[in-house]
Amino acid sequence: MTNRRLAVEAWESLFRAQHEVFTEISSDFRGTGLEQGEYDVLLTVTRGPEMTARLRDVTARMLVSQPSVSRLVDRMVVRGLVTKCADPDDGRGALVRATETGAAAFRVVATQHARTIAERMSRLSDDELEALRGLTAKLRETTD
């Protein structure tokens, strides 16, 4: 059986580390014209074929509710960062496509953001990074 005290201490440490790192890397978005949520949408969309993704896939990757993602995408449409249209393969779904403006804004921020992340994570060796990736993947597994 798992040591309950150790489990709580490990959870608190993981939570605090995530919060501190997230706070540090969030500064990459100041003055860029992109909010972090918009960046997250564009991250998923620009990785898709023809810079397109299903709205439900964008929602699945984000850590906010479906209505919040839909509102965010609608605001991004107004700003000219993405387009949104009906999904021909799913009558109830929608496709989101990055515009050239959105893709360009994403690339500018992504370069700096990746640099900041790599710098912060350089405190760990490659072996430690692989172990961390494996451990966090294991924590995310469902037991259904």
SEKOLNU-420167 format. One line per field, with one value per residue (C-alpha): residue number from 1; residue in three letters; x, y, z. Coordinates in steps of 0.02 Angstrom, whole numbers, plus 50000, padded with zeros to 5 digits. Layout:
N
k <- c(NUM,...)
r <- c(ALA,...)
X <- c(X,...)
Y <- c(Y,...)
Z <- c(Z,...)
***
This chain:
144
k <- c(1,2,3,4,5,6,7,8,9,10,11,12,13,14,15,16,17,18,19,20,21,22,23,24,25,26,27,28,29,30,31,32,33,34,35,36,37,38,39,40,41,42,43,44,45,46,47,48,49,50,51,52,53,54,55,56,57,58,59,60,61,62,63,64,65,66,67,68,69,70,71,72,73,74,75,76,77,78,79,80,81,82,83,84,85,86,87,88,89,90,91,92,93,94,95,96,97,98,99,100,101,102,103,104,105,106,107,108,109,110,111,112,113,114,115,116,117,118,119,120,121,122,123,124,125,126,127,128,129,130,131,132,133,134,135,136,137,138,139,140,141,142,143,144)
r <- c(MET,THR,ASN,ARG,ARG,LEU,ALA,VAL,GLU,ALA,TRP,GLU,SER,LEU,PHE,ARG,ALA,GLN,HIS,GLU,VAL,PHE,THR,GLU,ILE,SER,SER,ASP,PHE,ARG,GLY,THR,GLY,LEU,GLU,GLN,GLY,GLU,TYR,ASP,VAL,LEU,LEU,THR,VAL,THR,ARG,GLY,PRO,GLU,MET,THR,ALA,ARG,LEU,ARG,ASP,VAL,THR,ALA,ARG,MET,LEU,VAL,SER,GLN,PRO,SER,VAL,SER,ARG,LEU,VAL,ASP,ARG,MET,VAL,VAL,ARG,GLY,LEU,VAL,THR,LYS,CYS,ALA,ASP,PRO,ASP,ASP,GLY,ARG,GLY,ALA,LEU,VAL,ARG,ALA,THR,GLU,THR,GLY,ALA,ALA,ALA,PHE,ARG,VAL,VAL,ALA,THR,GLN,HIS,ALA,ARG,THR,ILE,ALA,GLU,ARG,MET,SER,ARG,LEU,SER,ASP,ASP,GLU,LEU,GLU,ALA,LEU,ARG,GLY,LEU,THR,ALA,LYS,LEU,ARG,GLU,THR,THR,ASP)
X <- c(50000,50061,50128,49991,50102,50232,50095,50028,50204,50244,50080,50111,50287,50225,50086,50204,50334,50202,50135,50307,50364,50198,50212,50388,50350,50188,50294,50328,50155,50168,50166,50148,49966,49928,49851,49909,49741,49753,49928,49863,49728,49854,49975,49847,49783,49952,50007,49858,49853,49836,49844,49669,49597,49426,49357,49330,49516,49565,49449,49520,49696,49651,49617,49458,49276,49205,49099,49253,49353,49210,49201,49390,49390,49249,49351,49501,49393,49348,49532,49577,49687,49582,49433,49293,49178,49066,49153,49096,49127,49031,48871,48878,49064,49173,49343,49464,49601,49743,49751,49919,49907,49873,50011,50137,50089,50104,50278,50344,50286,50328,50511,50532,50418,50516,50677,50609,50544,50708,50807,50698,50698,50888,50903,50863,50970,50901,50878,50781,50674,50631,50590,50481,50390,50359,50301,50181,50111,50083,49993,49879,49826,49647,49596,49432)
Y <- c(50000,50176,50279,50409,50543,50522,50527,50692,50767,50713,50785,50951,50959,50921,51051,51186,51149,51158,51323,51402,51346,51398,51571,51592,51537,51638,51794,51740,51801,51979,52106,51976,52005,51822,51758,51590,51510,51573,51501,51333,51332,51378,51245,51109,51185,51220,51041,50973,50937,51101,51190,51123,51028,50975,51087,50934,50891,51068,51055,50885,50956,51108,51109,51212,51173,51150,51309,51409,51341,51379,51559,51576,51510,51628,51775,51714,51710,51892,51935,51847,51714,51564,51521,51404,51304,51151,50983,50890,50724,50769,50870,50930,50970,51111,51129,51263,51322,51441,51593,51655,51793,51666,51548,51691,51754,51577,51552,51712,51664,51479,51515,51614,51500,51344,51433,51479,51303,51223,51342,51307,51119,51116,51095,50913,50792,50707,50548,50645,50728,50558,50492,50644,50623,50440,50473,50611,50503,50364,50486,50538,50359,50320,50163,50136)
Z <- c(50000,49960,50105,50125,50199,50062,49930,49999,50010,49832,49769,49857,49786,49611,49627,49691,49558,49421,49490,49504,49332,49254,49334,49265,49088,49081,49063,48883,48835,48901,48761,48622,48580,48617,48777,48842,48801,48622,48612,48672,48538,48404,48468,48432,48271,48191,48223,48126,47940,47846,48015,48054,48203,48260,48396,48506,48490,48539,48690,48740,48748,48850,49036,49029,48992,48818,48827,48878,48731,48611,48673,48661,48482,48436,48504,48404,48246,48275,48299,48136,48218,48164,48057,48110,47999,48007,48008,47851,47939,48097,48079,48258,48258,48195,48117,48175,48056,48093,47981,47919,48050,48188,48131,48122,48296,48362,48286,48364,48538,48518,48486,48647,48746,48696,48743,48915,48946,48891,49002,49154,49125,49098,49286,49250,49151,48996,49099,49232,49098,49024,49198,49233,49069,49107,49285,49236,49096,49224,49340,49196,49155,49198,49291,49198)
***
